[in-house]
Amino acid sequence: MKHWIGLLMVLFLIWGAAIPSVSALSCAPPRPPKEEMGYSELVFKGRLLSETNDKLKFQVLKAWKGELSETVMLQQNFWTKFQVGEEYIIFAGTDNGKLRPMLCGNTGLASSFDEQMLGETTVIGTRSNVGLEMAIAIIAGLVVVAGIGFIIIKQGSKK
């Protein structure tokens, strides 16, 4: 009987060594970027402006998917490490009603990502306000013309 118990213990040890290690916090390899974009609500390139315990604020530089303004606030996913001032490609989805970077995906530093894999973008944050620029130019022109007119009138009255 003791031999059987010893043999069983050896078999369990061999069997236990053959099982691959598993971690609750490990990820499968990320999907291809285009496929992950299909599962994401927002896909953008952004510069991290600020980070708190639970929020990330990004300046949006380019957008591939979603309605984005010049800045976007996301919840932390507490998995991806971010650094203020760095540019990232963000794949964001909704988790418990809150937008956050997707876990185990392609979210990461923009410098190590080929943006062409995502296709056409919309540039955000560098749009010029042509109407405002035209109004300023017209007002500046009127001030110059009025100034020249004033000088001519002033010199005409001295004669």
DSSP file (Angstrom, degrees, kcal/mol; ACC not computed):
  #  RESIDUE AA STRUCTURE BP1 BP2  ACC     N-H-->O    O-->H-N    N-H-->O    O-->H-N    TCO  KAPPA ALPHA  PHI   PSI    X-CA   Y-CA   Z-CA
    1    1 A M     >        0   0    0      0, 0.0     4,-1.9     0, 0.0     5,-0.2   0.000 360.0 360.0 360.0 -40.5    0.0    0.0    0.0
    2    2 A K  H  >  +     0   0    0      1,-0.2     4,-2.3     2,-0.2     5,-0.2   0.855 360.0  56.7 -62.7 -33.9    2.8    2.4    0.8
    3    3 A H  H  > S+     0   0    0      1,-0.2     4,-2.4     2,-0.2    -1,-0.2   0.892 106.1  49.8 -64.4 -38.8    4.3    1.7   -2.6
    4    4 A W  H  > S+     0   0    0      2,-0.2     4,-2.7     1,-0.2    -2,-0.2   0.896 110.2  49.5 -67.2 -40.1    1.0    2.8   -4.3
    5    5 A I  H  X S+     0   0    0     -4,-1.9     4,-2.3     2,-0.2    -2,-0.2   0.927 112.8  47.4 -65.0 -43.1    0.9    6.0   -2.3
    6    6 A G  H  X S+     0   0    0     -4,-2.3     4,-2.1     2,-0.2    -2,-0.2   0.903 112.6  49.4 -62.3 -42.5    4.5    6.8   -3.2
    7    7 A L  H  X S+     0   0    0     -4,-2.4     4,-2.3     2,-0.2    -2,-0.2   0.902 110.9  49.9 -64.6 -42.6    3.8    6.0   -6.9
    8    8 A L  H  X S+     0   0    0     -4,-2.7     4,-2.5     2,-0.2    -2,-0.2   0.899 109.4  51.7 -62.4 -41.0    0.7    8.3   -6.9
    9    9 A M  H  X S+     0   0    0     -4,-2.3     4,-2.1     2,-0.2    -2,-0.2   0.910 110.2  48.6 -62.9 -42.1    2.7   11.1   -5.3
   10   10 A V  H  X S+     0   0    0     -4,-2.1     4,-2.3     2,-0.2    -2,-0.2   0.909 111.3  50.3 -63.7 -42.4    5.3   10.8   -8.0
   11   11 A L  H  X S+     0   0    0     -4,-2.3     4,-2.8     1,-0.2    -2,-0.2   0.905 110.2  49.7 -63.8 -42.0    2.7   10.8  -10.7
   12   12 A F  H  X S+     0   0    0     -4,-2.5     4,-2.8     2,-0.2    -1,-0.2   0.890 110.6  50.5 -63.6 -39.4    1.0   13.9   -9.3
   13   13 A L  H  X S+     0   0    0     -4,-2.1     4,-1.9     2,-0.2    -2,-0.2   0.917 113.0  45.6 -63.7 -43.1    4.4   15.7   -9.1
   14   14 A I  H  X S+     0   0    0     -4,-2.3     4,-1.3     2,-0.2    -2,-0.2   0.930 114.8  47.9 -64.8 -44.7    5.1   14.9  -12.7
   15   15 A W  H  X S+     0   0    0     -4,-2.8     4,-0.8     1,-0.2     3,-0.3   0.905 111.3  51.0 -63.0 -42.3    1.6   15.9  -13.8
   16   16 A G  H  < S+     0   0    0     -4,-2.8     3,-0.4     1,-0.2    -1,-0.2   0.842 108.3  52.1 -64.2 -35.5    1.9   19.2  -11.8
   17   17 A A  H  < S+     0   0    0     -4,-1.9    -1,-0.2     1,-0.2    -2,-0.2   0.781 106.0  55.2 -71.9 -26.1    5.2   20.0  -13.4
   18   18 A A  H  < S+     0   0    0     -4,-1.3    -1,-0.2    -3,-0.3    -2,-0.2   0.663  85.9  94.9 -81.9 -16.7    3.7   19.5  -16.9
   19   19 A I  S  < S-     0   0    0     -4,-0.8     3,-0.1    -3,-0.4     2,-0.0  -0.620  81.9-120.3 -77.9 127.5    0.8   22.0  -16.4
   20   20 A P        -     0   0    0      0, 0.0     2,-0.1     0, 0.0    -1,-0.1  -0.345  32.4-102.1 -65.9 148.5    1.7   25.4  -17.8
   21   21 A S        -     0   0    0     -2,-0.0     2,-0.4     1,-0.0     0, 0.0  -0.461  38.7-163.3 -72.3 143.6    1.7   28.2  -15.3
   22   22 A V        -     0   0    0     -2,-0.1     2,-0.4    -3,-0.1    -3,-0.0  -0.979   5.4-164.0-129.7 140.1   -1.4   30.5  -15.4
   23   23 A S    >   -     0   0    0     -2,-0.4     3,-1.4     1,-0.1    -2,-0.0  -0.966  24.3-136.8-124.5 142.4   -1.8   33.9  -13.9
   24   24 A A  T 3  S+     0   0    0     -2,-0.4    -1,-0.1     1,-0.3     0, 0.0   0.729 107.3  49.5 -66.4 -20.7   -5.1   35.7  -13.3
   25   25 A L  T 3  S+     0   0    0      2,-0.1     2,-0.3    -3,-0.0    -1,-0.3   0.045  86.4 109.9-108.9  25.2   -3.4   38.9  -14.6
   26   26 A S    <   -     0   0    0     -3,-1.4     2,-0.3    78,-0.0    -4,-0.0  -0.702  54.3-144.0 -99.3 156.0   -1.9   37.5  -17.8
   27   27 A C        -     0   0    0     -2,-0.3    -2,-0.1    78,-0.0    77,-0.0  -0.853  11.7-122.7-118.2 150.8   -3.1   38.4  -21.3
   28   28 A A        -     0   0    0     -2,-0.3     3,-0.1     1,-0.2     0, 0.0  -0.466  57.8 -75.0 -75.1 162.0   -3.5   36.6  -24.6
   29   29 A P        -     0   0    0      0, 0.0    -1,-0.2     0, 0.0    76,-0.0  -0.307  62.9 -97.4 -57.7 145.7   -1.6   38.2  -27.5
   30   30 A P        -     0   0    0      0, 0.0    75,-0.1     0, 0.0    74,-0.1  -0.246  37.3-108.0 -65.7 153.8   -3.5   41.3  -28.7
   31   31 A R        -     0   0    0     73,-0.2     5,-0.0     1,-0.1     0, 0.0  -0.285  50.6 -78.9 -68.0 162.8   -5.8   41.1  -31.7
   32   32 A P    >>  -     0   0    0      0, 0.0     4,-2.5     0, 0.0     3,-0.6  -0.427  49.3-112.2 -59.4 144.4   -4.6   42.7  -35.0
   33   33 A P  H 3> S+     0   0    0      0, 0.0     4,-2.2     0, 0.0     5,-0.1   0.852 115.8  51.4 -52.1 -43.5   -5.2   46.5  -34.7
   34   34 A K  H 3> S+     0   0    0      1,-0.2     4,-1.1     2,-0.2    84,-0.0   0.893 112.5  47.3 -62.7 -38.5   -7.9   46.7  -37.3
   35   35 A E  H <> S+     0   0    0     -3,-0.6     4,-0.8     1,-0.2     3,-0.4   0.916 111.3  50.0 -68.1 -43.1   -9.8   43.9  -35.5
   36   36 A E  H >X S+     0   0    0     -4,-2.5     4,-0.8     1,-0.2     3,-0.7   0.851 103.3  61.0 -63.7 -33.4   -9.4   45.5  -32.1
   37   37 A M  H >< S+     0   0    0     -4,-2.2     3,-0.7    -5,-0.3    -1,-0.2   0.868  98.5  58.0 -60.4 -35.6  -10.7   48.8  -33.7
   38   38 A G  H 3< S+     0   0    0     -4,-1.1    -1,-0.2    -3,-0.4    -2,-0.2   0.798 109.4  43.6 -64.3 -28.8  -13.9   46.9  -34.4
   39   39 A Y  H << S+     0   0    0     -4,-0.8    -1,-0.2    -3,-0.7     2,-0.2   0.522 102.8  86.2 -91.8  -8.1  -14.3   46.1  -30.7
   40   40 A S    <<  -     0   0    0     -4,-0.8    53,-0.2    -3,-0.7     3,-0.1  -0.631  59.8-156.9 -97.0 150.9  -13.3   49.6  -29.5
   41   41 A E  S    S+     0   0    0     51,-2.6     2,-0.4     1,-0.3    52,-0.2   0.777  86.7  26.3 -90.4 -33.0  -15.6   52.7  -29.1
   42   42 A L  E     +A   92   0A   0     50,-1.9    50,-3.0    24,-0.1     2,-0.4  -0.992  59.8 178.6-130.3 138.5  -12.7   55.1  -29.5
   43   43 A V  E     +AB  91  65A   0     22,-2.1    21,-3.1    -2,-0.4    22,-1.8  -0.959  27.2 138.9-136.5 120.8   -9.4   54.8  -31.2
   44   44 A F  E     -AB  90  63A   0     46,-2.0    46,-3.5    -2,-0.4     2,-0.5  -0.975  50.9-117.6-154.6 164.3   -7.1   57.8  -31.2
   45   45 A K  E     +AB  89  62A   0     17,-2.4    16,-3.2    -2,-0.3    17,-1.5  -0.946  47.0 166.1-104.6 128.6   -3.5   59.0  -30.8
   46   46 A G  E     -AB  88  60A   0     42,-2.7    42,-3.2    -2,-0.5     2,-0.5  -0.984  38.4-127.5-146.5 155.9   -3.2   61.3  -27.8
   47   47 A R  E     -AB  87  59A   0     12,-2.2    12,-2.8    -2,-0.3     2,-0.5  -0.890  36.0-119.8-100.4 128.0   -0.7   63.0  -25.5
   48   48 A L  E     + B   0  58A   0     38,-2.4    37,-3.0    -2,-0.5    10,-0.3  -0.557  33.6 176.3 -71.0 118.8   -1.3   62.3  -21.8
   49   49 A L  E     -     0   0A   0      8,-3.2     2,-0.3    -2,-0.5     9,-0.2   0.832  63.4  -5.5 -90.9 -39.4   -1.9   65.7  -20.1
   50   50 A S  E     - B   0  57A   0      7,-1.5     7,-2.6    33,-0.0     2,-0.4  -0.994  54.4-159.3-156.5 157.0   -2.7   64.5  -16.6
   51   51 A E  E     + B   0  56A   0     -2,-0.3     5,-0.2     5,-0.2     2,-0.2  -0.992  11.9 175.0-142.3 129.2   -3.2   61.3  -14.6
   52   52 A T        -     0   0    0      3,-2.8    -2,-0.0    -2,-0.4    24,-0.0  -0.570  54.8 -79.1-117.7-172.8   -4.9   60.8  -11.3
   53   53 A N  S    S+     0   0    0      1,-0.2    25,-0.1    -2,-0.2     3,-0.0   0.845 127.5   9.2 -57.9 -33.8   -5.7   57.7   -9.3
   54   54 A D  S    S+     0   0    0      1,-0.1    22,-2.1    21,-0.1     2,-0.3   0.450 118.6  67.4-129.4  -0.4   -8.7   56.9  -11.5
   55   55 A K  E     - C   0  75A   0     20,-0.3    -3,-2.8     2,-0.0     2,-0.4  -0.937  48.8-163.3-130.1 150.0   -8.6   59.3  -14.5
   56   56 A L  E     -BC  51  74A   0     18,-3.0    18,-2.9    -2,-0.3     2,-0.5  -0.998   9.3-159.5-126.3 128.6   -6.5   59.9  -17.6
   57   57 A K  E     -BC  50  73A   0     -7,-2.6    -8,-3.2    -2,-0.4    -7,-1.5  -0.951  14.3-173.1-113.3 122.0   -6.8   63.2  -19.6
   58   58 A F  E     -BC  48  72A   0     14,-2.9    14,-2.2    -2,-0.5     2,-0.6  -0.881  26.0-136.3-115.1 143.6   -5.5   63.1  -23.2
   59   59 A Q  E     -BC  47  71A   0    -12,-2.8   -12,-2.2    -2,-0.4     2,-0.5  -0.888  34.4-131.7 -87.8 121.2   -5.0   65.7  -25.8
   60   60 A V  E     +B   46   0A   0     10,-2.7   -14,-0.2    -2,-0.6     3,-0.1  -0.659  34.6 169.3 -82.6 124.1   -6.3   64.1  -28.9
   61   61 A L  E     +     0   0A   0    -16,-3.2    63,-1.9    -2,-0.5     2,-0.3   0.790  68.5   5.1-101.2 -38.9   -4.0   64.4  -31.9
   62   62 A K  E     -BD  45 123A   0    -17,-1.5   -17,-2.4    61,-0.2     2,-0.4  -0.985  64.5-153.2-145.0 150.1   -5.5   62.0  -34.4
   63   63 A A  E     +BD  44 122A   0     59,-2.0    59,-1.9    -2,-0.3   -19,-0.2  -0.990  20.0 170.1-130.3 136.6   -8.7   60.0  -34.4
   64   64 A W  E    S+     0   0A   0    -21,-3.1     2,-0.3    -2,-0.4   -20,-0.2   0.667  76.2  14.2-107.8 -31.0   -9.6   56.8  -36.2
   65   65 A K  E    S+B   43   0A   0    -22,-1.8   -22,-2.1    57,-0.1    -1,-0.4  -0.990  99.0  27.3-150.9 137.7  -12.9   55.9  -34.5
   66   66 A G  S    S-     0   0    0     -2,-0.3     2,-0.8   -24,-0.2   -24,-0.1  -0.080  85.1 -67.3 103.0 160.5  -15.4   57.7  -32.3
   67   67 A E        +     0   0    0     -2,-0.1     2,-0.4   -25,-0.0    -1,-0.0  -0.790  63.6 172.3 -87.1 110.9  -16.6   61.2  -31.7
   68   68 A L        -     0   0    0     -2,-0.8     2,-0.1     4,-0.0     4,-0.1  -0.930  22.0-161.1-126.0 145.3  -13.7   63.1  -30.1
   69   69 A S        -     0   0    0      2,-0.5    -9,-0.2    -2,-0.4    55,-0.1  -0.305  53.9 -74.7-102.8-164.6  -13.0   66.6  -29.2
   70   70 A E  S    S+     0   0    0     -2,-0.1   -10,-2.7   -11,-0.1     2,-0.3   0.770 118.8  28.6 -69.6 -24.9   -9.5   68.1  -28.5
   71   71 A T  E     -C   59   0A   0    -12,-0.3    -2,-0.5   -25,-0.1     2,-0.4  -0.963  67.4-167.5-132.2 154.0   -9.3   66.4  -25.1
   72   72 A V  E     -C   58   0A   0    -14,-2.2   -14,-2.9    -2,-0.3     2,-0.5  -0.999  11.4-146.3-141.0 142.1  -10.8   63.2  -23.7
   73   73 A M  E     -C   57   0A   0     -2,-0.4     2,-0.3   -16,-0.2   -16,-0.2  -0.932  21.3-179.2-110.2 127.4  -11.0   61.9  -20.2
   74   74 A L  E     -C   56   0A   0    -18,-2.9   -18,-3.0    -2,-0.5    26,-0.2  -0.890  28.8-113.5-122.2 154.6  -10.8   58.1  -19.6
   75   75 A Q  E     -C   55   0A   0     24,-3.2   -20,-0.3    -2,-0.3   -21,-0.1  -0.581  42.1-102.5 -77.8 149.0  -11.0   56.0  -16.5
   76   76 A Q        -     0   0    0    -22,-2.1    -1,-0.1    -2,-0.2   -20,-0.0  -0.396  19.1-157.4 -64.3 147.7   -7.8   54.1  -15.6
   77   77 A N        -     0   0    0      3,-0.2    -1,-0.1    25,-0.1    23,-0.0   0.443  28.2-137.6-101.7  -3.7   -7.7   50.4  -16.4
   78   78 A F  S    S+     0   0    0      2,-0.2     3,-0.1     1,-0.1    -2,-0.1   0.686  88.6  73.7  58.7  21.8   -5.0   50.0  -13.7
   79   79 A W  S    S+     0   0    0      1,-0.2     2,-0.4     0, 0.0    -1,-0.1   0.617  78.7  68.0-124.7 -47.6   -3.1   47.7  -16.0
   80   80 A T  S    S-     0   0    0     21,-0.1     2,-0.5     1,-0.0    -3,-0.2  -0.636  75.8-137.4 -83.0 133.0   -1.5   49.9  -18.6
   81   81 A K        -     0   0    0     -2,-0.4     2,-0.3    -3,-0.1    -1,-0.0  -0.783  24.2-173.3 -92.2 130.8    1.3   52.2  -17.4
   82   82 A F        -     0   0    0     -2,-0.5     2,-0.4    26,-0.0   -31,-0.0  -0.858  13.0-153.3-121.6 156.8    1.2   55.8  -18.7
   83   83 A Q    >   -     0   0    0     -2,-0.3     3,-2.0   -33,-0.0   -35,-0.3  -0.996  28.8-110.5-133.1 128.4    3.5   58.8  -18.4
   84   84 A V  T 3  S+     0   0    0     -2,-0.4   -35,-0.2     1,-0.2     3,-0.1  -0.273 103.2  24.5 -56.4 135.5    2.5   62.4  -18.6
   85   85 A G  T 3  S+     0   0    0    -37,-3.0    -1,-0.2     1,-0.3     2,-0.1   0.127  95.5 115.5  95.3 -19.4    3.8   64.1  -21.8
   86   86 A E    <   -     0   0    0     -3,-2.0   -38,-2.4   -38,-0.1     2,-0.4  -0.492  64.4-124.0 -83.2 153.9    4.1   60.8  -23.8
   87   87 A E  E     -A   47   0A   0    -40,-0.2    23,-2.5    -2,-0.1    24,-0.5  -0.823  32.4-176.7 -99.7 137.5    2.0   60.1  -26.9
   88   88 A Y  E     -AE  46 109A   0    -42,-3.2   -42,-2.7    -2,-0.4     2,-0.6  -0.919  31.2-129.5-131.3 153.2   -0.1   56.9  -27.0
   89   89 A I  E     -AE  45 108A   0     19,-2.9    19,-1.8    -2,-0.3     2,-0.5  -0.939  37.3-159.5 -96.5 123.8   -2.3   55.0  -29.4
   90   90 A I  E     -A   44   0A   0    -46,-3.5   -46,-2.0    -2,-0.6     2,-0.6  -0.922  21.8-171.9-115.9 126.9   -5.4   54.4  -27.4
   91   91 A F  E     -A   43   0A   0     -2,-0.5    11,-3.4   -48,-0.2     2,-0.4  -0.971  24.8-173.3-108.9 110.8   -8.1   51.7  -28.0
   92   92 A A  E     +AF  42 101A   0    -50,-3.0   -51,-2.6    -2,-0.6   -50,-1.9  -0.865  11.4 172.4-115.5 142.9  -10.9   52.5  -25.5
   93   93 A G  E     - F   0 100A   0      7,-2.4     7,-2.5    -2,-0.4     2,-0.5  -0.848  38.0 -92.3-135.2 172.8  -14.0   50.6  -24.7
   94   94 A T  E     + F   0  99A   0     -2,-0.3     2,-0.4     5,-0.2     5,-0.2  -0.777  36.5 179.1 -93.5 130.2  -16.8   50.8  -22.2
   95   95 A D  E >  S- F   0  98A   0      3,-2.9     3,-1.5    -2,-0.5    -2,-0.0  -0.976  76.7 -16.0-131.1 116.6  -16.4   48.9  -19.0
   96   96 A N  T 3  S-     0   0    0     -2,-0.4    -1,-0.1     1,-0.3     3,-0.1   0.876 130.3 -52.9  54.0  39.9  -19.3   49.2  -16.4
   97   97 A G  T 3  S+     0   0    0      1,-0.2     2,-0.4     0, 0.0    -1,-0.3   0.499 118.6 107.7  79.3   4.0  -20.5   52.3  -18.3
   98   98 A K  E <   -F   95   0A   0     -3,-1.5    -3,-2.9   -24,-0.0     2,-0.4  -0.943  69.4-123.8-119.9 137.0  -17.1   54.0  -18.2
   99   99 A L  E     +F   94   0A   0     -2,-0.4   -24,-3.2    -5,-0.2    -5,-0.2  -0.608  44.9 153.2 -75.6 130.5  -14.7   54.6  -21.1
  100  100 A R  E     -F   93   0A   0     -7,-2.5    -7,-2.4    -2,-0.4   -24,-0.1  -0.987  52.2 -80.5-152.4 156.9  -11.3   53.2  -20.4
  101  101 A P  E     -F   92   0A   0      0, 0.0    -9,-0.3     0, 0.0   -21,-0.1  -0.354  59.1-105.9 -57.3 137.1   -8.3   51.9  -22.3
  102  102 A M    >   -     0   0    0    -11,-3.4     3,-0.7     1,-0.1     5,-0.3  -0.381  33.7-116.8 -68.2 142.9   -9.0   48.3  -23.3
  103  103 A L  T 3  S+     0   0    0      1,-0.2     3,-0.1    -3,-0.1    -1,-0.1  -0.478  88.4   7.1 -75.8 148.4   -7.1   45.6  -21.4
  104  104 A C  T 3  S+     0   0    0     -2,-0.2    -1,-0.2     1,-0.2   -73,-0.2   0.791 106.1 108.1  56.3  35.3   -4.6   43.3  -23.1
  105  105 A G  S <  S-     0   0    0     -3,-0.7    -1,-0.2   -75,-0.1   -78,-0.0  -0.210  87.2 -69.8-120.1-149.0   -4.8   45.1  -26.4
  106  106 A N  S    S+     0   0    0     -3,-0.1   -17,-0.2    -2,-0.1     2,-0.1   0.374  78.0 129.1 -94.2   2.6   -2.8   47.4  -28.6
  107  107 A T        +     0   0    0     -5,-0.3     2,-0.3   -16,-0.2   -17,-0.2  -0.399  39.6 103.8 -59.2 129.7   -2.9   50.5  -26.4
  108  108 A G  E    S-E   89   0A   0    -19,-1.8   -19,-2.9    -2,-0.1     5,-0.1  -0.984  70.1 -24.9 177.1-174.3    0.7   51.7  -26.0
  109  109 A L  E >   -E   88   0A   0     -2,-0.3     3,-1.2   -21,-0.2   -21,-0.3  -0.275  47.8-138.5 -57.3 134.5    3.3   54.2  -26.9
  110  110 A A  G >  S+     0   0    0    -23,-2.5     3,-1.8     1,-0.3     5,-0.2   0.816  99.3  67.7 -64.5 -30.7    2.8   55.8  -30.3
  111  111 A S  G 3  S+     0   0    0    -24,-0.5    -1,-0.3     1,-0.3   -23,-0.1   0.721 102.9  45.1 -65.1 -19.9    6.5   55.5  -31.1
  112  112 A S  G <  S+     0   0    0     -3,-1.2     2,-0.4     2,-0.0    -1,-0.3   0.107 100.9  85.3-109.3  22.3    6.2   51.7  -31.2
  113  113 A F  S <  S-     0   0    0     -3,-1.8     2,-1.0    -5,-0.1     3,-0.1  -0.977  71.7-135.0-128.2 136.4    3.0   51.5  -33.2
  114  114 A D    >   -     0   0    0     -2,-0.4     3,-1.8     1,-0.2     4,-0.2  -0.778  18.2-167.7 -89.5 100.2    2.6   51.6  -37.0
  115  115 A E  G >  S+     0   0    0     -2,-1.0     3,-2.0     1,-0.3     4,-0.4   0.744  78.6  73.4 -62.2 -25.2   -0.3   54.0  -37.5
  116  116 A Q  G >  S+     0   0    0      1,-0.3     3,-0.9     2,-0.2    -1,-0.3   0.741  81.7  72.0 -63.2 -21.6   -0.8   53.1  -41.1
  117  117 A M  G <  S+     0   0    0     -3,-1.8    -1,-0.3     1,-0.2    -2,-0.2   0.711  97.1  51.0 -65.4 -18.2   -2.3   49.8  -39.9
  118  118 A L  G <  S-     0   0    0     -3,-2.0    -1,-0.2     1,-0.3    -2,-0.2   0.571 101.3-143.8 -97.6 -10.9   -5.4   51.8  -38.9
  119  119 A G    <   +     0   0    0     -3,-0.9    -1,-0.3    -4,-0.4    -2,-0.1  -0.499  53.3  12.7  88.1-154.8   -6.0   53.6  -42.1
  120  120 A E        -     0   0    0     -2,-0.2     2,-0.3     1,-0.1    -4,-0.0  -0.229  66.6-163.4 -63.9 145.5   -7.2   57.2  -42.6
  121  121 A T        -     0   0    0    -59,-0.0     2,-0.5   -77,-0.0   -57,-0.2  -0.776  19.9-129.3-123.1 169.0   -7.4   59.6  -39.6
  122  122 A T  E     -D   63   0A   0    -59,-1.9   -59,-2.0    -2,-0.3     2,-0.4  -0.993  28.7-130.9-115.2 123.6   -9.0   62.8  -38.7
  123  123 A V  E     -D   62   0A   0     -2,-0.5     2,-0.4   -61,-0.2   -61,-0.2  -0.624  27.3-166.0 -77.9 130.4   -6.5   65.4  -37.3
  124  124 A I        +     0   0    0    -63,-1.9   -55,-0.1    -2,-0.4   -54,-0.0  -0.885  60.1  20.2-115.8 144.9   -7.8   66.9  -34.1
  125  125 A G  S    S+     0   0    0     -2,-0.4    -1,-0.1     1,-0.1   -64,-0.1   0.370 104.6  76.7  86.2  -5.5   -6.6   69.9  -32.2
  126  126 A T        +     0   0    0    -65,-0.1     2,-0.2     2,-0.1    -2,-0.1   0.216  59.5 129.1-119.8  15.0   -4.8   71.6  -35.1
  127  127 A R        -     0   0    0      1,-0.1     2,-0.3    -4,-0.0    -3,-0.0  -0.469  52.3-137.0 -68.1 138.0   -7.8   73.0  -36.9
  128  128 A S        -     0   0    0     -2,-0.2     2,-1.1     1,-0.0     3,-0.2  -0.725   8.4-130.1 -96.1 150.5   -7.6   76.7  -37.7
  129  129 A N     >  -     0   0    0     -2,-0.3     4,-2.2     1,-0.2     3,-0.2  -0.767  27.7-179.6 -98.2  88.7  -10.4   79.0  -37.2
  130  130 A V  H  > S+     0   0    0     -2,-1.1     4,-2.5     1,-0.2     5,-0.2   0.864  77.2  55.9 -61.4 -39.5  -10.4   80.7  -40.6
  131  131 A G  H  > S+     0   0    0      1,-0.2     4,-2.2     2,-0.2    -1,-0.2   0.919 109.8  45.1 -60.2 -45.5  -13.4   83.0  -39.8
  132  132 A L  H  > S+     0   0    0      2,-0.2     4,-2.3     1,-0.2    -1,-0.2   0.904 112.8  51.0 -65.8 -41.9  -11.6   84.4  -36.7
  133  133 A E  H  X S+     0   0    0     -4,-2.2     4,-2.1     1,-0.2    -2,-0.2   0.893 110.6  49.4 -63.2 -39.5   -8.4   84.9  -38.6
  134  134 A M  H  X S+     0   0    0     -4,-2.5     4,-2.6     2,-0.2    -2,-0.2   0.919 110.1  50.8 -65.7 -43.2  -10.2   86.8  -41.4
  135  135 A A  H  X S+     0   0    0     -4,-2.2     4,-2.5     1,-0.2     5,-0.2   0.915 110.8  48.5 -62.0 -43.2  -12.0   89.1  -38.9
  136  136 A I  H  X S+     0   0    0     -4,-2.3     4,-2.5     1,-0.2    -1,-0.2   0.911 111.9  49.6 -62.9 -42.1   -8.7   89.9  -37.2
  137  137 A A  H  X S+     0   0    0     -4,-2.1     4,-2.3     2,-0.2    -2,-0.2   0.905 111.8  48.2 -64.1 -41.5   -7.0   90.6  -40.6
  138  138 A I  H  X S+     0   0    0     -4,-2.6     4,-2.5     2,-0.2    -2,-0.2   0.928 112.7  47.7 -65.7 -44.9   -9.9   92.9  -41.7
  139  139 A I  H  X S+     0   0    0     -4,-2.5     4,-2.3     2,-0.2    -2,-0.2   0.916 112.2  49.7 -62.8 -42.6   -9.9   94.8  -38.4
  140  140 A A  H  X S+     0   0    0     -4,-2.5     4,-2.1    -5,-0.2    -1,-0.2   0.910 111.1  50.3 -62.4 -41.3   -6.1   95.2  -38.6
  141  141 A G  H  X S+     0   0    0     -4,-2.3     4,-2.6     1,-0.2    -2,-0.2   0.908 110.0  49.6 -62.8 -42.6   -6.4   96.5  -42.2
  142  142 A L  H  X S+     0   0    0     -4,-2.5     4,-2.8     1,-0.2     5,-0.2   0.887 109.3  52.1 -64.1 -39.0   -9.1   99.0  -41.2
  143  143 A V  H  X S+     0   0    0     -4,-2.3     4,-2.4     2,-0.2    -1,-0.2   0.916 111.4  47.1 -62.7 -42.9   -7.0  100.3  -38.3
  144  144 A V  H  X S+     0   0    0     -4,-2.1     4,-2.5     2,-0.2    -2,-0.2   0.940 113.9  46.8 -64.3 -47.2   -4.0  100.8  -40.7
  145  145 A V  H  X S+     0   0    0     -4,-2.6     4,-2.6     1,-0.2    -2,-0.2   0.916 113.3  49.0 -62.6 -42.8   -6.2  102.6  -43.4
  146  146 A A  H  X S+     0   0    0     -4,-2.8     4,-2.6     2,-0.2    -1,-0.2   0.902 110.9  51.2 -62.9 -40.5   -7.8  104.8  -40.7
  147  147 A G  H  X S+     0   0    0     -4,-2.4     4,-2.1    -5,-0.2    -2,-0.2   0.921 111.4  46.3 -62.8 -44.3   -4.4  105.6  -39.3
  148  148 A I  H  X S+     0   0    0     -4,-2.5     4,-2.4     2,-0.2    -2,-0.2   0.911 112.9  50.6 -64.3 -42.2   -3.1  106.6  -42.8
  149  149 A G  H  X S+     0   0    0     -4,-2.6     4,-2.5     1,-0.2    -2,-0.2   0.905 109.5  50.9 -61.5 -41.6   -6.2  108.6  -43.4
  150  150 A F  H  X S+     0   0    0     -4,-2.6     4,-2.4     1,-0.2    -1,-0.2   0.907 110.3  49.0 -62.7 -42.6   -5.8  110.4  -40.1
  151  151 A I  H  X S+     0   0    0     -4,-2.1     4,-2.3     2,-0.2    -2,-0.2   0.915 111.9  48.9 -64.1 -43.5   -2.2  111.3  -40.9
  152  152 A I  H  X S+     0   0    0     -4,-2.4     4,-2.0     1,-0.2    -2,-0.2   0.919 113.2  46.6 -63.7 -43.6   -3.1  112.6  -44.4
  153  153 A I  H  X S+     0   0    0     -4,-2.5     4,-1.7     2,-0.2    -1,-0.2   0.910 111.9  51.2 -64.3 -42.0   -5.9  114.8  -42.9
  154  154 A K  H  X S+     0   0    0     -4,-2.4     4,-0.7     1,-0.2    -2,-0.2   0.895 112.2  46.1 -63.3 -41.9   -3.7  116.1  -40.2
  155  155 A Q  H  X S+     0   0    0     -4,-2.3     4,-0.7     1,-0.2     3,-0.3   0.830 109.5  55.4 -71.5 -31.5   -1.0  117.1  -42.7
  156  156 A G  H  < S+     0   0    0     -4,-2.0     3,-0.4     1,-0.2    -1,-0.2   0.821 105.2  52.6 -68.9 -31.9   -3.6  118.7  -45.0
  157  157 A S  H  < S+     0   0    0     -4,-1.7    -1,-0.2     1,-0.2    -2,-0.2   0.686 100.5  62.0 -78.8 -17.6   -4.8  120.9  -42.2
  158  158 A K  H  <        0   0    0     -4,-0.7    -1,-0.2    -3,-0.3    -2,-0.2   0.735 360.0 360.0 -76.5 -23.8   -1.3  122.2  -41.4
  159  159 A K     <        0   0    0     -4,-0.7    -1,-0.2    -3,-0.4    -2,-0.1   0.467 360.0 360.0 -79.0 360.0   -0.9  123.7  -44.9
